[in-house]
Amino acid sequence: MRLLYLLNVSNSSQLTADSGYTFADMLTPALADAGVEVTVAAPVPAGDDRVQFVRTASPSTKYRARFNPGVGALVRLFSRQQPEVVVANQIEAAPAIRAALLEAGVDALIAGYCHYLPFSFTDTGQLELDPAMDDGGLGRSVLLAFSAGLAACDRVLVHSGTAASWTAAVANRTGVELTEKLHVVPAPRDVRLVRESADFTAPVGAAVGIYNHRLYAHYGTARFTRLARHLVAKAPVRLTVMDLFGTRSAERVRLDPSPERHLEELAAVDGVDIASDRGDRIRYRNLLAGAHFGIAPFRPGCPWSMSVIDCQAMGLPVIGPRTGWLAEHLDPELLFDDDDQAALIAERLATDPEFYLLHAERAYVSTTDLTPDAVAARYLEAIK
């Protein structure tokens, strides 16, 4: 099988903060191990030396990635590569990919992977647009482009049961039939961020919690900031907050200045330390190893979180709000509905070694089926 993997890298200066890149970097060598001839078309290489690489231009904004996929360049790429399968990691680009395949005279299956959903559903079933995709009122257009992309795909892959349910609901509302082509294929865990049970150590009377998520407003960072103040005041914990971006480009700051604003607010909270991995995966691992538990984001449209999986693979219990995919994935004893419940859970993790070690082991076990080889097998089963 000749598989062409179209990878949109949104953070080429901070690859460790780009979950789509990490996904490709883990998955494509495993696909090569399974006998697939893989080519990654991206702004930067991913995978190992068995994975072929074609350099492509990086879209300067999230909206160009969705509305300006560059049909001419796609036609030339498909004519050269003659793929049998094209993986579209930007679902909204799938209609342009289909048109480019027709123009190039290439008969290839299009597998779309929904790394990001530009919408979510409330507990009462109400559709909500993701505010991160609604600048200038573009949210509805992005939603319709997403639905058009679903229609253009032969296979649609999503991270989780929650993502499958939400995607199917949107498809149904827009008249797109997904019954036979929707598949749940979770992302692989990062093999560099796995710690065995023998290395798990319970805290003694106090604990360090880590928040390793992007600090965008749409991730619920203001809500997390409120929780951070409550936790350090009510529970025997300190918090480490990751600065995943460092210095962003002026264009990205202009489009969304919220990470810089939230970082400044969090840095002013007593009991909260700001840390950076400086793009170094070893340093990131050491920061995780120095913590005792993780905190999930408050992002309503979270269909999956690489950062949550990173913590769990390292044996860190993750606490989080009872919503969306988090309610599907996290242990029920670690879910909370308000700040007081979160503080009680954090205090128990800090002071009850038996409870802590039980949940450290459960966290690790929840990722054991996410090895790159296991995920590659599910991936290939979905696109066959």
C-alpha positions as CSV (number, residue, x, y, z in Angstrom):
1,M,0.0,0.0,0.0
2,R,1.3,3.5,-0.9
3,L,0.0,5.9,1.7
4,L,0.5,9.6,1.4
5,Y,0.1,11.3,4.8
6,L,-0.9,15.0,4.5
7,L,0.3,16.6,7.7
8,N,-0.6,20.2,8.6
9,V,1.8,21.4,11.3
10,S,0.4,24.4,13.1
11,N,3.4,24.9,15.5
12,S,6.5,24.2,13.5
13,S,8.6,26.3,15.9
14,Q,7.3,24.2,18.9
15,L,6.8,20.7,17.5
16,T,6.4,19.2,21.0
17,A,3.2,21.3,21.4
18,D,1.7,20.0,18.1
19,S,-0.3,16.8,18.8
20,G,-0.8,16.1,15.2
21,Y,2.9,16.1,14.5
22,T,3.6,13.8,17.5
23,F,0.8,11.5,16.3
24,A,2.5,11.2,12.9
25,D,6.0,10.9,14.3
26,M,4.8,7.9,16.4
27,L,2.4,6.3,13.9
28,T,4.2,6.4,10.5
29,P,7.2,4.2,11.6
30,A,4.7,1.7,12.9
31,L,2.9,1.8,9.6
32,A,6.2,1.2,7.9
33,D,6.8,-1.8,10.2
34,A,3.5,-3.2,8.9
35,G,4.7,-3.0,5.3
36,V,3.1,0.2,4.2
37,E,5.0,2.5,1.9
38,V,4.6,5.8,3.7
39,T,5.3,9.3,2.5
40,V,4.7,12.3,4.8
41,A,3.9,15.6,3.0
42,A,4.5,18.3,5.6
43,P,6.5,21.4,6.4
44,V,8.9,19.3,8.6
45,P,9.8,15.6,8.5
46,A,8.1,13.1,10.7
47,G,8.9,9.5,11.5
48,D,12.2,7.7,10.8
49,D,14.4,7.1,7.8
50,R,11.9,4.5,6.3
51,V,9.3,7.2,6.0
52,Q,9.7,9.3,2.8
53,F,9.3,13.0,3.1
54,V,8.0,15.7,0.7
55,R,8.2,19.3,2.0
56,T,5.1,21.4,1.7
57,A,4.3,25.0,2.7
58,S,2.9,25.6,6.2
59,P,-0.4,27.7,6.2
60,S,0.2,30.9,8.0
61,T,-3.1,30.7,10.0
62,K,-5.6,28.2,11.1
63,Y,-8.1,29.6,8.6
64,R,-5.8,29.2,5.6
65,A,-5.4,25.6,6.6
66,R,-9.1,25.1,6.3
67,F,-10.0,27.4,3.4
68,N,-6.9,27.5,1.2
69,P,-5.5,24.0,0.8
70,G,-3.8,24.7,-2.5
71,V,-5.4,22.5,-5.2
72,G,-2.7,23.1,-7.7
73,A,0.0,22.0,-5.4
74,L,-2.1,18.9,-4.5
75,V,-2.5,18.0,-8.1
76,R,1.3,18.1,-8.7
77,L,1.9,16.1,-5.5
78,F,-0.6,13.4,-6.4
79,S,0.7,13.1,-9.9
80,R,4.2,12.5,-8.6
81,Q,3.4,10.2,-5.7
82,Q,0.5,8.1,-7.2
83,P,-0.9,7.2,-3.8
84,E,-3.4,4.5,-3.1
85,V,-4.5,6.1,0.2
86,V,-4.4,9.8,1.1
87,V,-4.7,10.7,4.7
88,A,-6.3,14.1,5.3
89,N,-5.4,15.4,8.7
90,Q,-7.3,18.6,8.0
91,I,-10.9,17.4,7.3
92,E,-12.0,20.6,5.8
93,A,-9.4,20.1,3.0
94,A,-11.0,16.8,1.9
95,P,-13.2,18.2,-0.9
96,A,-10.1,19.9,-2.4
97,I,-8.2,16.7,-2.1
98,R,-10.9,14.8,-3.9
99,A,-11.0,17.4,-6.7
100,A,-7.2,17.3,-7.0
101,L,-7.2,13.5,-7.2
102,L,-9.8,13.8,-10.1
103,E,-7.7,16.3,-11.9
104,A,-4.5,14.3,-11.5
105,G,-6.3,11.1,-12.6
106,V,-5.4,9.3,-9.4
107,D,-7.8,6.8,-7.9
108,A,-7.0,6.9,-4.2
109,L,-9.0,6.3,-1.0
110,I,-9.3,9.4,1.2
111,A,-9.0,8.7,4.9
112,G,-9.8,11.8,7.0
113,Y,-8.6,11.9,10.6
114,C,-10.6,14.3,12.9
115,H,-7.7,15.6,15.0
116,Y,-9.8,18.7,15.9
117,L,-13.5,19.1,16.1
118,P,-14.7,22.8,15.6
119,F,-17.8,22.2,17.7
120,S,-19.0,20.3,20.8
121,F,-22.3,19.3,22.3
122,T,-23.7,20.1,25.7
123,D,-25.1,17.5,28.1
124,T,-28.5,18.5,26.8
125,G,-27.5,17.9,23.1
126,Q,-27.1,21.5,22.1
127,L,-24.5,22.1,19.4
128,E,-21.9,24.8,20.3
129,L,-19.3,26.2,17.9
130,D,-15.7,26.2,19.1
131,P,-14.9,29.9,19.8
132,A,-11.3,29.2,18.5
133,M,-12.8,28.8,15.0
134,D,-15.3,31.7,15.3
135,D,-13.2,34.8,14.8
136,G,-15.2,37.2,12.7
137,G,-18.2,34.9,12.8
138,L,-16.4,32.2,10.8
139,G,-17.5,29.4,13.1
140,R,-20.6,28.4,11.0
141,S,-18.6,28.4,7.8
142,V,-15.9,26.2,9.4
143,L,-18.6,23.8,10.6
144,L,-20.1,23.5,7.1
145,A,-16.6,23.1,5.6
146,F,-16.0,20.3,8.2
147,S,-19.3,18.6,7.1
148,A,-18.3,18.9,3.5
149,G,-15.0,17.3,4.3
150,L,-16.8,14.4,6.0
151,A,-18.8,13.9,2.8
152,A,-15.7,13.8,0.7
153,C,-13.9,11.1,2.7
154,D,-14.1,7.4,2.2
155,R,-13.1,6.8,5.8
156,V,-13.5,9.1,8.8
157,L,-11.3,8.3,11.8
158,V,-11.8,9.9,15.2
159,H,-10.0,9.6,18.6
160,S,-12.8,8.4,20.9
161,G,-16.4,7.3,21.5
162,T,-17.3,10.9,22.4
163,A,-15.7,12.2,19.2
164,A,-17.6,9.6,17.2
165,S,-20.9,10.5,18.7
166,W,-20.4,14.2,18.2
167,T,-19.1,13.8,14.6
168,A,-22.0,11.5,13.7
169,A,-24.5,14.0,15.2
170,V,-23.1,16.9,13.1
171,A,-23.1,14.7,9.9
172,N,-26.7,13.8,10.5
173,R,-27.7,17.4,10.9
174,T,-26.0,18.3,7.6
175,G,-27.2,15.2,5.6
176,V,-23.9,13.4,5.5
177,E,-24.0,9.6,5.7
178,L,-21.2,8.2,8.0
179,T,-22.6,4.8,9.0
180,E,-20.1,2.6,7.2
181,K,-17.1,4.9,7.2
182,L,-16.8,6.1,10.8
183,H,-14.1,4.4,12.9
184,V,-12.6,5.1,16.4
185,V,-8.8,4.9,16.2
186,P,-7.2,6.5,19.3
187,A,-3.9,8.3,19.0
188,P,-0.7,6.4,20.0
189,R,1.1,7.3,23.2
190,D,4.6,8.8,23.0
191,V,7.0,5.9,23.6
192,R,9.5,8.4,25.1
193,L,7.0,9.1,27.9
194,V,6.3,5.8,29.4
195,R,7.2,4.9,33.0
196,E,6.8,1.4,34.5
197,S,4.9,0.7,37.8
198,A,8.1,0.1,39.8
199,D,9.0,3.8,39.3
200,F,5.7,5.1,40.7
201,T,6.2,6.9,44.1
202,A,3.4,8.2,46.2
203,P,3.7,11.8,47.6
204,V,4.2,12.2,51.3
205,G,1.8,14.7,52.7
206,A,2.0,17.1,49.8
207,A,1.9,16.8,46.0
208,V,2.8,18.6,42.8
209,G,0.1,18.8,40.2
210,I,1.0,19.6,36.5
211,Y,-1.1,21.4,33.9
212,N,0.5,20.7,30.6
213,H,-2.1,22.1,28.1
214,R,-2.2,25.0,25.7
215,L,-3.2,28.2,27.5
216,Y,-5.7,29.4,24.9
217,A,-8.9,30.9,26.2
218,H,-10.9,28.2,24.4
219,Y,-9.1,25.5,26.5
220,G,-10.9,26.9,29.5
221,T,-7.8,28.5,30.9
222,A,-9.7,31.2,32.9
223,R,-11.7,28.4,34.5
224,F,-8.4,26.5,35.3
225,T,-6.9,29.6,36.8
226,R,-9.8,29.8,39.2
227,L,-9.3,26.2,40.1
228,A,-5.5,26.7,40.5
229,R,-6.1,29.4,43.1
230,H,-8.6,27.1,45.0
231,L,-6.3,24.1,44.9
232,V,-3.2,25.8,46.3
233,A,-5.3,27.4,49.0
234,K,-7.4,24.4,50.1
235,A,-5.2,21.3,49.4
236,P,-1.5,20.4,50.2
237,V,-0.4,20.9,46.6
238,R,1.7,23.1,44.4
239,L,1.1,23.4,40.7
240,T,3.4,23.4,37.7
241,V,1.9,25.1,34.7
242,M,3.6,24.4,31.3
243,D,4.4,27.2,29.0
244,L,4.2,25.2,25.8
245,F,4.6,27.9,23.2
246,G,7.4,30.2,24.4
247,T,7.6,33.3,22.2
248,R,4.9,33.1,19.5
249,S,4.9,34.9,16.2
250,A,3.3,38.4,16.0
251,E,0.7,37.0,13.5
252,R,-0.4,34.3,15.9
253,V,-0.5,36.7,18.9
254,R,-2.6,39.1,16.9
255,L,-5.1,36.4,16.0
256,D,-5.3,35.2,19.6
257,P,-3.4,36.9,22.5
258,S,-5.1,34.8,25.2
259,P,-2.1,32.5,26.0
260,E,0.2,35.4,26.9
261,R,-2.5,37.0,29.0
262,H,-3.3,33.8,30.9
263,L,0.3,32.9,31.4
264,E,0.8,36.3,33.1
265,E,-2.2,35.7,35.4
266,L,-1.1,32.2,36.4
267,A,2.5,33.4,37.1
268,A,1.1,35.8,39.7
269,V,-0.6,33.0,41.7
270,D,1.3,32.0,44.9
271,G,1.9,28.2,44.8
272,V,2.0,28.1,40.9
273,D,5.3,27.7,39.1
274,I,5.7,28.2,35.4
275,A,7.9,25.8,33.5
276,S,9.0,25.2,29.9
277,D,10.4,22.1,28.3
278,R,12.1,24.4,25.7
279,G,11.0,22.0,23.0
280,D,13.1,19.2,24.6
281,R,11.3,15.9,25.0
282,I,13.7,14.7,27.7
283,R,13.2,17.9,29.7
284,Y,9.4,17.4,29.3
285,R,9.6,13.8,30.6
286,N,11.6,15.0,33.6
287,L,9.0,17.7,34.4
288,L,6.3,15.0,34.3
289,A,8.4,12.7,36.4
290,G,8.7,15.5,39.0
291,A,4.9,15.8,39.4
292,H,2.5,13.5,41.2
293,F,-0.8,14.1,39.3
294,G,-2.1,15.9,36.2
295,I,-5.0,18.2,35.6
296,A,-7.2,18.0,32.5
297,P,-8.3,21.1,30.6
298,F,-11.7,22.6,30.8
299,R,-12.1,22.7,27.0
300,P,-15.7,21.8,26.2
301,G,-14.9,20.4,22.8
302,C,-12.1,18.1,24.0
303,P,-12.5,14.8,22.1
304,W,-9.0,13.6,23.2
305,S,-5.9,15.1,24.8
306,M,-2.3,14.1,24.1
307,S,-1.3,15.9,27.3
308,V,-3.6,13.8,29.4
309,I,-2.2,10.6,27.8
310,D,1.3,11.8,28.4
311,C,0.6,12.1,32.1
312,Q,-1.1,8.7,32.3
313,A,1.6,6.9,30.5
314,M,4.0,8.2,33.1
315,G,1.8,6.9,35.9
316,L,0.3,10.2,36.9
317,P,-3.4,10.1,37.9
318,V,-5.3,12.9,36.0
319,I,-8.1,14.7,37.6
320,G,-10.6,16.5,35.5
321,P,-14.1,18.0,35.0
322,R,-17.0,15.5,34.4
323,T,-17.6,16.4,30.8
324,G,-17.2,15.1,27.3
325,W,-14.3,12.7,26.6
326,L,-12.9,13.3,30.0
327,A,-16.0,11.7,31.5
328,E,-15.5,8.8,29.1
329,H,-11.8,8.3,29.7
330,L,-10.8,9.3,33.3
331,D,-11.4,7.1,36.3
332,P,-14.7,8.1,37.9
333,E,-13.0,8.7,41.3
334,L,-10.9,11.4,39.7
335,L,-13.8,13.4,38.1
336,F,-15.2,16.5,39.8
337,D,-18.1,18.9,39.3
338,D,-16.8,21.8,41.2
339,D,-13.6,23.2,42.8
340,D,-14.3,21.8,46.3
341,Q,-14.6,18.3,44.9
342,A,-11.3,18.8,43.0
343,A,-9.6,20.0,46.1
344,L,-10.8,16.9,48.1
345,I,-9.5,14.6,45.3
346,A,-6.1,16.4,45.2
347,E,-5.8,16.2,49.0
348,R,-6.5,12.5,49.0
349,L,-3.9,11.9,46.2
350,A,-1.4,13.9,48.3
351,T,-2.1,12.2,51.7
352,D,-3.3,8.7,51.0
353,P,-0.5,6.6,49.5
354,E,-2.7,3.5,48.8
355,F,-5.3,5.6,46.9
356,Y,-2.5,7.4,45.0
357,L,-0.7,4.2,43.9
358,L,-4.0,2.5,42.9
359,H,-4.7,5.4,40.5
360,A,-1.2,5.7,39.3
361,E,-1.4,2.1,38.1
362,R,-4.9,2.6,36.6
363,A,-3.6,5.7,34.8
364,Y,-0.7,3.7,33.3
365,V,-2.9,0.7,32.4
366,S,-5.4,3.0,30.5
367,T,-2.6,3.7,27.9
368,T,-1.2,0.2,27.4
369,D,-3.4,-0.4,24.3
370,L,-2.0,2.8,22.8
371,T,1.3,1.5,21.6
372,P,2.2,2.7,18.1
373,D,2.0,-0.9,16.8
374,A,-1.4,-1.5,18.3
375,V,-2.7,1.9,16.9
376,A,-1.2,1.2,13.5
377,A,-3.0,-2.1,13.3
378,R,-6.4,-0.4,14.1
379,Y,-5.5,2.4,11.6
380,L,-4.9,-0.1,8.8
381,E,-8.0,-2.1,9.7
382,A,-10.1,1.1,9.4
383,I,-8.7,2.1,6.0
384,K,-8.6,-1.2,4.3
